[in-house]
Amino acid sequence: MKTIKSILIVLLIGILLAACAPTSAAVVNTEYILTTALKGADFVYLGASDNIAGISNPVLHAKPGETISIILINGGEGEHDIVFPGINIKSGLLTKKGETTSLTFTAPQKETALEYFDSSHEKLGMKGALLVGNAAAPQQSEASPTSTIEASNTVKETGVTVEYSLESGLMDGKMVFMGKGGDIDGKANPALKANVGDKVKIILTSGDGSEHDIVVDEFKAKSERVSSSVPSVVLEFLANAEGTFAYYCSLPGHRQAGMEGKLVVGTGIQSASSGAAGSGNQVSSGSAPEMAMPAPADANAVDISRDPADLPAEIGRREPQKVVVILETVEVAGKLADGSTFTYWTFNGKVPGPFVRVRVGDTIEVHLKNNMSSSMMHSVDFHAVTGPGGGAVSTQTKPGEETKFTFKALNAGLFVYHCATPMVALHISNGMYGMILVEPADGLPKVDREFYVMQGELYTTQPFGTAGNLSNDTTKLLDEHPEYFVFNGASMALASDTHALRAKTGETVRIYFGVGGPNFISSFHVIGEIFDRVFDQASLTSKPLTDVQTTLVPPGGATVVEFKLEVPGRYILVDHALARLQRGLAGYLYVEGEPNTEVFDGTTTPGSGH
């Protein structure tokens, strides 16, 4: 009854929307309603409109040239969408139970069979066909892993249930499935064993508070997610083929960070007739669309860019003392660019994290709180720390919990800090970096203004400039192919009126500049200025370089530059690998004051961009 009521509500909403639509809207000739469901071990599209009600992965029909509307409802079994690769269209991603999306398109003028599938669950059973005209349904390839496993479904069941307990956790800097009980107790990513025809039952428990699941592609088996609020889930499926298969966590970056093991069925040797992919590696469909269409931009997204003038005042001369630093890791929907949003992982809600300022000899007490709403465990590694992991060994913090450690600042300099929870590069790329300044005992020379700027990279599934709520892409991260380069977290953030740097002629400015990365070196340059002093590699006890045009800063590194402002105008902060400017990497320094024709005299030409 609940399903029928839900369908009726959706239909009523559709009727009301149609009644309010402008008269110029396309007339829909045929409409289908699908829900997502889990039937046995299979994920399926389940028909909900009259002519396909209750049918799994129904065959849809259309006449050539007519307008088709497909409404998709998330039935609550994970994240789903619907893709028609033959005409290169894709719906928005449904992440919550009850969410609805739709596609409206014109069927091709010729008779053809159009495949549809879920971009994340195609191999787990979610695929069907739309037949245009009198086209025949497409035949599944005999060589495909899915079809051959299905052909083995007639295997005789043994009546035996093989049960394993796994717990998510960390070991040796990696994410792992940790065996609990029996022969696998205490083993990371243990080999699980079953006979052909056994039912396999895996109980997955959250040991770190982060979101995880467990997937075995060849058996179309995928669990729900564990988290701090869902401490355990159960995955059950029939081991109906012989071979060695991978089980893994499907959340972005988790498999690459170490969450992968083997399921050995029977002898573990794949038979010629099974055709199953023994490695368990996923192979992307050659018919997948070139561009993943994102969900609409998050209307609740906030400005995550830290203002470059947001840093504590100079310390000056004082005796060493105890300094308490409180960091909170918060996962937040942020504004990436005009029309684009992204889920950032942050320290204290901004990118970069807060600028920490101490002096040599201080004892720093670091408190790390992980917000209860976080989906991940987080930590912090201070490059200013002399001690294991820079503090990361003491701060692997579950959602809703707090950790702390203390360290003594032994070395002066400007140092990066970042999250060091596996996969470390993913946490950094998503925004988890900042800097700590350890001033020398005598302090730093006084300047008129100081600024805090950090460079980073974002690896989105969607190409640069795509509107909508963008997602991260672990493959691009590992291949070092970013879509965005950013100063202070967002595209062109420091070129906005809100966050541009501002100063006056005659003033000396100091920029604390660092690279969170995680992968690319910066050739830091201010167009139209020369650095009077550069504290190379952020060494504050070495004699500074003088009269420098561009300075190199590696990922996880920093520099301090100073220069006096002689001429008013707009000066552009860039990485002089200037193609990155086209991917959002630029900031503005506005300098006010009277013209100084002795130093620079010229008429501004229109369109220069300066």
Phi, psi and omega in degrees: 000321180299320180296317180297317179298318180298317181295318180297321178297315179299317179297320180296318178298318179299320180294317180295319179297320180296322181294329182270354186288149177295154185293343181278354183295151180295143177276125180276123179275321182223135180232136176236146175240126179237145169242164175261145184206163175243114180244109186064238178263004187252137166274138182218159161273130181247123180299139181234342177275164194309309189284349180233011186305127176080359181270131178280134179045058188296150171281123180263155183229147177209155173270149178305129175084356181274162182268128184247138173237130178237121177258128181244128179245132178283115180281358174106005182255065177092196181263137186216159172208185175220133187235136170244089186295332183295335177240011171057049174233152183210139179281173170290163182272128176265121185251345185232151178300133178092347177294151184229142172223168181211158174232135173232127184205167179262129179293148178304154181286342182255161176288127183199162174252122180253122178284143168232149181199169174268128187294339179255341188235019181302314182288346180263010170118352187270087177198149180204200184216148170249119181262121179263124183068225182260023181298148178273152178296141180294144179270134179286138181297135180294338183272354185288144181301322184296313185295323183287324176294318179298326180295340181269003184296347179279003180302144180286127179284141182276340185082003181263135173252120178262120187246134177229148175242127178236149178229133177289145180186189179240143174208127177053040176078012180236152168283139182215161162267121182258127179293142180233117176085157176062209184291342184261003186301126177080001181266137178277131179047055186294154173286124178261145185231146176205161173263156177300130182097349176287150167271130180258128178239119180242122175262117180255125180243143178278117176258349183238000179080353180275164176282134177211161168219183176220134187228140168232102189304313190296337179254015178052039186250122178215129182275168165289175182267140167271158179196187178295333180263343176238089191291337180206152176222163180237134176242127178230140178200164179266126176279088188256018176212147180271142179150184176246124188234150179273138164247146187200168172268131186267358178293146185308125175086345186286321178296317180294334180278356173129355185273078179206133177220190184238141171249117181258117180251125182066230180285345184085357180262125182289127178282155182298329183278341183287321178065010183284148178282100187297332180288336183079002181290138178279137177246124183290145181290135179293344180264008181294148180294151183290327184235126177282122181279122184280167171290164178302154178303143182290117183294342181261009181297146183241167176284115182260357185283124177286134179294135184295342178269003182272085176206153183293160179289163178302145181279316184074199182277126173199166178282155176301147181209175176274133179236128179261126179244125180247117177244140174235125178273124185227129175265121192221142174286120185235161178276116180272315181202177178301118178082000183236138175233165185204146176273106180271148168253125193227162162261117176063028170082003182226160174236123355289176176293177184300145177281116181264134185230120180222185175230162178305134179095345177294149170258122185253126176255112184260125173251127177243117177252133175256116183305142182301332182281354183295145175267353188229155163288146178224167182204184176215137177239112176268122177291350178275355184272137167258101184163162187305128175066009183062020183106346183295331180294340183254000189231023173289102196245124179286156175306133179084000182245173182222141175231167177205160172204165176235152174210159178256132180282102184268336187234134175284151177150177175252121189234146176277147164233155183200166174289142181232038174264135180300145349282116190303316182299326179292317179297319180294311182302325181285359172121006188266075176208159178193192180221152174236129177259123174254104183286148173298166183304324181270005180078188179249152176303143183287138173232171184280323181216147176235147180225155185235112184226134175227145181255142177211179180229147175236136183246093183261149176299321184273149181296158177309134177091355179291134176276150177124187178268103189277154181243159180275156185233106184293326180296315177298322178299313181290331177275356180060050178238078182287152172267329182232140163248138188222147163259129178053042163096328188229158181298123177058027184300318183276004173261000180275158176299331183289321190239009177296151176281143183222137180205184182231155177299147182089347181272151172256129181247152177234129178246122172271112187240131178222165179240114173284321178085226023265357193241335194249138173287145176252139171255081190290131186209144172245113185294121179097001178229159175236133181287119178294321180220138175232118174274090189299137183057020178063025175280113183269355180256357175264158177293131183289152169289152180235151175058060185249135180273317185216140181231139182274135177227119182279164173302135183079010180240177184208169173210163174232124180238147178226143175201150179265140184267119185254331189230133178291160178145187177252124181247138188253124174277128181217164159267123187286005160281081201289348174299336181289339175301325180286353177246027169098011187255090175198151175219158182245136169247111179267125181244121179261150177153177179284148178303147178235080187291342177292329180266319180212129180220117180185160178264131180291125177272140183293147174081010183288335182083004180249000000 
